[in-house]
Amino acid sequence: MNDREARVALNRLGEPGDVRMSGLVAELGAERVYTLLRDEREITGIYTDVAQRLRGLDPAADLAQADARGIRFVCPGDEEWPSGLDALSGCEPIYRRGGAPLGLWVRGPLSLREACARAVSVVGSRSATTYGVDVASAIAAHVAGQGFCVVSGAAFGIDQAAHRGAIAAPGPTMAVLACGVDRAYPAAHRPLLDYLADNGLVVSEVPVGCAPTRLRFLSRNRLIAALAQGTVVVEAAVRSGALNTASWTVRLSRVLMGVPGPVTSAPSEGVHELIRSGGATLVTRGEDVLELVAPAGEHLTAPHRGPMRPRDRLSGLDQQVLDAVPLAQAVPAHSIARTAGLGARVVVSTLSRLRGGGFVEHDEAGWRLGPAALDASLTPSPRRPA
């Protein structure tokens, strides 16, 4: 019995995220824990239930059968093991779930370690709105298009949108399941999971063949947070499971981001609370996400500004005079000077300068606005007849 086989056996023995088991393995090693439990006897000399269960397992056969189906078991010490998972050992449990996994069952051609080196988790409500689906898909597409792996749970709603956005980019994406990697949950997402198994990654802490349970979803959430450098929450109600993933992200000291929704939207209440409390940074697009999770200086974004207008380049004096020039009916310079509150000489010289840039026009009647000043942002909307 080697370390890998011992971990496979212990993985089948208990539920994922069992902090007692992960603690024992971290302290004694998987082989030692396996041996102690396998040989454990009651005071009467009869093997305990745990020992009987372990003796009924054949981890070597499990590994061989999984390998025949294109499934591998990745554990600590493997070249493919993502080091970010080790940080789970130092986190406080949530709902008695926690600790680093004993290993992960993996399907897909990508290297798990390489995929997690640059990864962003995108999670949210299963009952997502059209707005949430569109935003999640757009963020995932941009992030994946820049070479970051999009990590999610393959559920309905936001998870599905995140995977599909990454695929459309095209870019890498990974589904982390609460059931065996050979099962499709939900069943309607079998084509999606099959595609990820062929082109991306499908990952689970749960042994092959196992069904999902509520407890396994909670355990799965810590992996979604730990496999990436940051988590984006898109639409999460106040009791959403995505908030559990957000809590793990904070415990791991990873970047937590939230996409705001309409203030009246119940599906966004949980996200709004994360942002309001300072727990999550507000993001609205993929560029915002990359600026937070990428290495410093790699994906800097400029502040959002409106389009540059010709008059934005004018001096304060020029703009003051231009504001006093009428739109249609030409007026003399002294009228413009009176409206602008400036001297006539200053106004005349300024008007001449503005005329050279096409901002004003002059004829026998006086001065009016020119073509350069008549862009859509300056021209008043025509009044509708009463």
N, C-alpha and C positions, 0 to 999 in steps of 0.2 A: 504493500500500500504506500504510494508516494503522496506528496503534498496535494497534487491536483486531484487525485482520486479521493483523498480524504475530504477535500473541499466539496467535491461533487456529492459525496455521501451526506455530509453535514448539511449541504444545501437542500437536500431532499428531506432531511430530518425535521427541520423547523421552518417557521414562517420567515419571509424576508424581513430584514430590519430588526431581528431579534438582538437587542443590545447585549444580552447575557452571552449569547453564542459568539458574537463578534468580539466581545471582550475577552472571552476565554481563548479564542483562536489567536488574538493579538498577543496574549500573555504567554500561552503555552505552545502555540503552533498547531496547525490543523491536524497533523498526524498524531500528535500526543493527545489532543482532545478526542479524536476519533477512537484511539485505542482505549482510553479510559472509559468512554461511554459504551463502547462495544463490549467491554469485559465487566461492566458494572453488574453486580448481583444484589439481590435482596438479602436480608439477614439469614434467610432460610437457604441461601445458596442458589436460588433460582434467578436466572437472568431477568433484569428489569425490562419493562416495556420498551424503553429507549434502546437497550441492548438488543432486544429481539428484533426491533425494527431495523437497526443498523446491520445486523447479521443477515437480514433478508434482502439487503441491497447489493447490487453489483455495479459499482461505479465505473469499472473498466468497460463493461458492456454498454452502459449508458453513453459513455464517451464515443465508443465505436459506432453505436447506432446513430448518434447525433452527427458524427462526422460523415456518415453515409448519406445523410440528408443535407449536407452543406452547412451544418451548425457546429460552431466551435465554442469551447469553454475557455474564457479568458480570465486569468486570475493574477493576483499580485506576483511580481517577479517575471511575468511575461513581457516581452518587448512591446506587445500591443496594449498593455495595461495603462489606462490614463491615470497619471499621478494625481490629478485633481480629485479623484475619488477618495484618496487617503485622508483628506481634510475632514471627511465625515466622522472619523474616529474621535476628533476633538470637539464635536458639537453636542450640545445638550439634546436629548431625545425630544420628539414631539409625539404625543399620544403613545408613548412607550416604544416608538419606532425610531431607529437611528443606527449609527455605526456604519463603517465601511462594509460593502458587500463581500461575501466570501469569494465571489467570482461572478461573471456575467456570461450568459448564453448569447451568442452573437450570430446573426446571419447577414451576409452582404459582402461585397468585394472590397469595400474601403477598410483602411486600417483604423481601428477604434481610437488608438492613441493620436494619430495624425488628424483625424476628424475633430477630436476634442481640443486640439492645440489652438484652434481658432473656431470657436463655436458660440452661438447665441441661442438660448431657449426662448421660445415664443409660446405662451400658454394663455388660456382664457376660458370663457363660458362655452358649454356645449350648445346651449340655446342662444347662439350668437345672432345679432342683428345683421342686416345687409351692410351697415356701416362698419361693424366690427370685422366682418369677413373681408371686406375690401381693404381695410387698413392693415390687418394682419397679413394678408396676401402680399400687399405692396411692400411692407417692411421686410418680410421674409425674402421676397424676390430681390430686393436691393442688397440685403446682407449676403445672400447666397451668391449673387452675381459678383460680389467682391471677394469670393473665396471662403466665406465663413459657413460652417455647417449649421443648419437650422435644426435644433433639437425640439421635439414636441412629443405628444402622447398618442397621436393617431386617432383621437376621439372625434366625435362630430363637432361642428362649429369652428372655433378658432384654431384648434389643433389641425384639423383637415385643411383649413385655409392656409396655414403656415407651411405645411408640407407641399401643397399644390403651388404656392407661390415660389418656393425654392426650386421645385421641379421645372417650373416655367422659365426660370431665370436664364439658362439652367444652372443649377448649383447643387452642392451636397446637402443631404438632409437625413436625419436619423429619428426613428420612432422608438420610444422607450415604453414597453408594454407592462401591464400588470398581470399578464398571463404568459404562457409559454410562447416562444418566438415562432413555433409551428402553428399557432392558432391565430385566427382572425377575430379580433374584437375591436369594434363591432363587426359583425359578419358582413355588413354592407361594404366595409373597407378592405375586403380581401384583395381586390385588384390593386389598391394603393399599396398595401403591405407587400404583395408579391412584387410590385415594381421596386419598392425600396429594398427588398431582399436581393433583387437582381442588380440594382444600380446604386444603392446607398447602404443604409444599415438598419437592422431591426435588432433591438437589444432588450434583454429582460434578466432580472435577478431570479425570476421564478423558473423552476425546472421545466424542461420540455414536456408538453402534454398537459400542464396544469391550467386550470380555469382561473379567471379573475375573481377577486373578492374585494369588498370595500377596504379591508385592511391592506391588501396588496396594492391598491391604488395609492393609499397614503404612503406606503413604503416606496413605491415607484417615484413619487413626487420629489423625494430627496435626491434621487439619481438624476432627474431632469435638471435640477438646480446645480448639482455637482459636476455634471459633464460639460458645462459651458462656463464662459467667463462672465456671463450676465444673463438675466432673465427679463423678458418684456411681457408684461401682463396687459392683455387687450380684452376689455370687457370681463369683469368679474363682479358678481353680486356679493353682498355682505357675507354670504355663507358659501361662496364658491370654493371648490377644491383647489382652484388656481392660487388662492391666497395661502394655502398650505405650502405650495411650491415657493411662493414669495417669502414665506417665513424661513424656509431652508436656505434661500438665497442670502438673506440677511445674516443668518447664523454662520454661513460660510464666508462672510465678508466679500461676497461677489456683488456686482453691480445690479441693482434692482431698478427697473424702469417701468413706467406706467403710461398708457395711452389714454388721454381723457376722452370722455364721451359727452353727450348733452347732459347738462346738470339735472335734467328731469328724468334721465334714463336709469331705471333700476338695475339693468345689467352692468352699469358702470359705477355703481355706488361703492363697491369694494375698492376699485382702482382709485377713485377720487379720495377715499379715506387714506390710502397709502400715500398719495401725493400730498394731501393736506397735512398729514402728520410728519412729513419729511422723510418717510421711509423709502419712497421711490422718487426717482427723477423723471420729470415730465418729458416725454418724447412724442413726436408726431410723424416722424418719417425715418426711413432707414439710415439716412445720413446722421441723424441725431444719435442713433444706436451705435453706429460704428465709431463715432467720436468718443463715446464713453467706454467701449470695450476694446478697441484697437490699441496697440502700443502708442505711447504719447507722441503726438505730432504726426501720426500716420494718416488720420482721417479728420482733419480739422474742417469745420463748417463755418461759413460766413453768416453773420446775423441776417435774419429775414428783413428785406427791405423792398419797398415798392420800386417799380421801374423808374429809371432816371429820365427826367423831363428836361427839355432844353433850358427852361428857366431856373432849374436847380443849380446851374453853374454860374448864375448871375450873382453879383455882389449884393449886399443888403441895400445899398443906395439904388442900384438899378431896379431891384424888385419893388422898392418903395414907390419909385416913379411909375413903373409898369402897372402897379396895382391901381394907379390913379387914371390910367388911360382908358377911355370908354371902348366898348366892344364894336359898336356900329357907327354911331354918329360922331364925326370928327369934331374936335374942339381945339381952340387955340392953346398955346403953351401956358399962358398965364392962368387959364382955368385949371389945367393939370397941376400947376405949381400950387394953386390955392387948395386943391383937394389933397395933394400930397403933403402940404405943410412945409414946403421948401421954397427957397429963393428961385426967382425966374431964371437967373443965369445958370444956376446948377441944373435946373430941370431941362433947359434948352440943350446944354452940353450932353446931358445924360440921354435925352431923346435922340440926339444925333448918333450917339454910340449904339443905342438899342436899334436904331434904324439899320445900321450896318449889319446887325445880326438877324434882321428880318423880324424882330419882335414888334416893331411899330411901323406904320406907314404915314406919309405926309402928303397932303394935297392942298388945294386952295382954301378948303374949309378948316384945315388944322390937322390934328393927330388922332389916329385910331390904332387899335391892335393889328399887328401883322400876322402872317402865316405861322411864324415860329411860336407865337403865343397862343395860337388857336388850336392846340391839341385837345384831345377828348377830355383830358383831366382838368383843363382850364375853362373850356367852353360850358356855360351853364346849360342844363337840360332844358329843352323847349317846353314852355308851359302848354299844358293841354287846355283846350277850350272848356269853359265851365259848363 
